[in-house]
Amino acid sequence: MTPAQAKPKLYDELQRKLSALLQCERDFIANAANFSALLYQSLDSVNWAGFYIQRGDDLVLGPFQGQPACVRIPVGKGVCGTAAQLRQIVVVPNVHEFPGHIACDSASKSEIVVPVVVVDDVIAVLDVDSPLIGRFDDEDAAGLNTLVEIFVAASDPVERRNANDTNPKS
């Protein structure tokens, strides 16, 4: 298999694995935790994979795999906040060249962020970092976007609303 064939095949396999993993669970947080773990264990050259959940004007750290991370990121700031504000996937080949990059882990060199959109609202972002410059490309963007769609479809609508609640009830 050539490298050009490897990535689409990997993402096809991840789609099957994620669908099976989320098949019997509807909880947003539980599904985000397993989704993060699947990506962290399955993608080469990744040092962080996880979610930031939108709470008002901030993105707050959610389930993830990797080093401890920034807890709160304002929408519009850094790569995650920019993706949430623009409501589009942001691929950054070299985070040191991204204006306003927030360095949560100094080992991260490249990053991809996929907004999690439910009924036209960004409720979270999926963030994946790599210690390699240029790790992510359009194939990663397409593959991760499809995985996010599977994740959104598997999560309970009430849980999705609660994930974006600015004043969650205890």
C-alpha positions as CSV (number, residue, x, y, z in Angstrom):
1,M,0.0,0.0,0.0
2,T,1.3,3.4,-0.9
3,P,1.3,6.4,1.5
4,A,-1.5,7.9,-0.7
5,Q,-3.7,4.8,-0.1
6,A,-2.8,4.5,3.6
7,K,-4.6,7.5,5.0
8,P,-8.0,6.9,3.3
9,K,-7.8,3.3,4.4
10,L,-6.9,4.4,8.0
11,Y,-9.9,6.8,8.2
12,D,-12.2,4.1,6.8
13,E,-11.1,1.8,9.5
14,L,-11.5,4.5,12.1
15,Q,-15.0,5.2,10.9
16,R,-15.9,1.5,11.5
17,K,-14.2,1.4,14.9
18,L,-15.8,4.7,16.1
19,S,-19.2,3.6,15.0
20,A,-18.9,0.3,16.8
21,L,-17.4,2.0,19.9
22,L,-20.3,4.5,20.1
23,Q,-23.1,2.1,19.0
24,C,-24.5,1.5,22.5
25,E,-23.8,4.8,24.2
26,R,-25.5,8.1,23.8
27,D,-23.7,10.2,26.5
28,F,-21.8,13.1,25.0
29,I,-18.9,13.1,27.5
30,A,-18.4,9.3,27.5
31,N,-18.4,9.3,23.7
32,A,-16.0,12.2,23.6
33,A,-13.6,10.4,26.0
34,N,-13.6,7.2,23.9
35,F,-13.3,9.1,20.6
36,S,-10.3,11.0,22.0
37,A,-8.7,7.7,23.1
38,L,-9.3,6.0,19.8
39,L,-7.6,8.9,17.9
40,Y,-4.7,9.1,20.3
41,Q,-4.0,5.3,20.0
42,S,-4.7,5.1,16.2
43,L,-3.0,8.1,14.6
44,D,0.7,8.2,14.1
45,S,2.8,11.1,15.4
46,V,0.1,12.6,17.6
47,N,0.8,13.9,21.1
48,W,-2.6,15.2,22.0
49,A,-6.2,14.5,21.0
50,G,-9.3,15.8,22.6
51,F,-12.2,18.2,23.0
52,Y,-12.8,21.7,24.1
53,I,-16.5,22.3,24.9
54,Q,-18.0,25.7,24.3
55,R,-19.3,27.4,27.4
56,G,-20.5,30.9,26.6
57,D,-17.6,32.8,25.0
58,D,-15.0,30.3,26.1
59,L,-13.9,26.8,25.1
60,V,-13.4,24.7,28.2
61,L,-11.2,21.6,28.3
62,G,-13.1,18.4,27.9
63,P,-12.1,14.7,27.5
64,F,-8.7,14.3,26.0
65,Q,-5.6,12.1,25.8
66,G,-2.1,13.5,26.2
67,Q,-0.2,16.0,28.4
68,P,-2.2,18.3,30.7
69,A,-3.7,21.2,28.6
70,C,-4.9,24.7,28.7
71,V,-8.2,24.7,30.6
72,R,-10.0,27.7,29.0
73,I,-9.6,29.3,25.6
74,P,-11.6,32.3,24.5
75,V,-13.5,31.9,21.2
76,G,-11.5,33.7,18.5
77,K,-8.2,33.1,20.2
78,G,-5.6,30.5,19.3
79,V,-6.2,27.7,16.8
80,C,-9.1,26.2,18.7
81,G,-10.9,29.5,19.3
82,T,-10.3,30.5,15.6
83,A,-11.9,27.3,14.4
84,A,-14.9,27.8,16.7
85,Q,-15.3,31.4,15.6
86,L,-14.9,30.7,11.9
87,R,-17.0,27.5,12.2
88,Q,-14.5,25.7,9.9
89,I,-11.7,23.2,10.1
90,V,-8.3,24.9,10.7
91,V,-5.1,23.0,9.7
92,V,-1.9,24.6,10.9
93,P,1.3,23.1,9.5
94,N,3.5,25.0,11.9
95,V,1.9,26.4,15.1
96,H,4.8,28.8,15.6
97,E,3.7,30.6,12.5
98,F,0.1,30.9,13.5
99,P,-0.6,34.4,14.9
100,G,-1.9,34.2,18.5
101,H,-1.1,30.5,18.9
102,I,-1.7,29.3,22.5
103,A,1.2,27.0,23.5
104,C,-0.4,24.4,25.9
105,D,2.4,21.8,25.1
106,S,5.7,23.1,23.8
107,A,6.2,19.8,22.0
108,S,3.3,20.4,19.6
109,K,4.5,21.7,16.2
110,S,1.3,21.2,14.0
111,E,-2.4,21.1,14.8
112,I,-5.8,20.4,13.3
113,V,-9.1,21.6,14.8
114,V,-12.5,20.4,13.7
115,P,-15.6,22.3,15.0
116,V,-18.4,20.1,16.4
117,V,-21.6,21.6,15.0
118,V,-25.1,20.7,16.0
119,V,-28.0,22.4,14.4
120,D,-25.8,25.3,13.3
121,D,-24.3,25.8,16.7
122,V,-20.6,25.1,17.5
123,I,-20.8,23.1,20.8
124,A,-17.2,22.0,20.9
125,V,-14.0,21.5,18.9
126,L,-11.9,18.4,18.3
127,D,-8.3,19.3,18.6
128,V,-5.4,17.1,17.5
129,D,-1.7,18.1,17.9
130,S,1.5,16.6,16.6
131,P,5.2,17.0,17.4
132,L,5.9,17.0,13.7
133,I,5.7,20.1,11.4
134,G,3.2,19.5,8.6
135,R,1.6,16.4,10.1
136,F,-1.9,17.2,9.0
137,D,-3.4,17.8,5.5
138,D,-6.7,17.8,3.6
139,E,-7.1,14.0,3.9
140,D,-6.9,14.4,7.7
141,A,-9.4,17.2,7.6
142,A,-11.8,15.2,5.6
143,G,-11.3,12.0,7.6
144,L,-11.6,13.8,11.0
145,N,-14.6,15.7,9.8
146,T,-16.4,12.4,8.9
147,L,-15.5,11.0,12.3
148,V,-16.9,14.1,14.1
149,E,-20.2,13.6,12.1
150,I,-20.4,10.0,13.4
151,F,-19.7,11.3,16.9
152,V,-22.4,13.9,16.7
153,A,-25.0,11.4,15.3
154,A,-24.2,9.0,18.1
155,S,-24.6,11.6,21.0
156,D,-28.0,12.1,22.6
157,P,-29.6,15.5,21.7
158,V,-30.1,16.3,25.4
159,E,-26.5,15.6,26.1
160,R,-25.4,17.8,23.2
161,R,-27.5,20.7,24.6
162,N,-26.1,20.2,28.1
163,A,-22.5,20.2,26.7
164,N,-23.2,23.8,25.5
165,D,-25.0,24.9,28.6
166,T,-23.2,27.9,30.1
167,N,-24.6,27.2,33.6
168,P,-24.8,23.4,33.9
169,K,-26.8,22.1,36.8
170,S,-25.0,20.0,39.5
